[in-house]
Amino acid sequence: MKFEFTAIVEAAPEGGYWAVCPEVPGANGQGETVDDAKLSLRDGIRLILEDRLEDMCRGLPAEAIQTVVTSE
């Protein structure tokens, strides 16, 4: 499944770049180049979403239905 997120990238005062994603609070990245910062942000988004899924699934009853939905 593929999603698109907004990346806001700014130059860091100490050099390089930092990036945040407004759709995923807490997701951020940094790098020497804009592309590096975006890759770092992508990894941050993935880690946060994986952690949220694990938290959500803890304690679900055995009869809970887990399935996939897609957006267009």
C-alpha positions, -999 to +999 in steps of 0.1 A: +000+000+000+014+034-009+005+067+007+016+102+001+025+126+029+035+163+030+071+170+037+080+205+049+118+209+045+138+238+058+175+246+060+189+240+095+209+269+111+239+246+117+239+233+081+219+206+063+182+203+064+154+192+086+119+179+076+086+174+093+053+159+083+021+177+095-001+146+089+020+125+113+028+144+145+062+136+158+076+125+125+108+144+115+140+138+097+173+155+090+201+152+065+229+170+047+207+174+015+170+179+009+168+143-004+186+129+027+162+148+050+132+135+030+145+099+033+151+103+070+115+117+073+101+087+054+118+064+079+105+084+108+069+082+094+072+045+089+085+039+124+057+060+140+030+043+120+043+008+128+045+016+165+009+030+165-003-002+148+014-024+174-001-003+202-036-005+187-034-043+182-024-050+218-053-064+237-076-068+208-100-097+212-093-128+192-126-123+173-116-089+161-114-087+123-082-072+109-084-063+072-070-038+048-086-007+033-072+015+005-077+051-005-078+065-039 
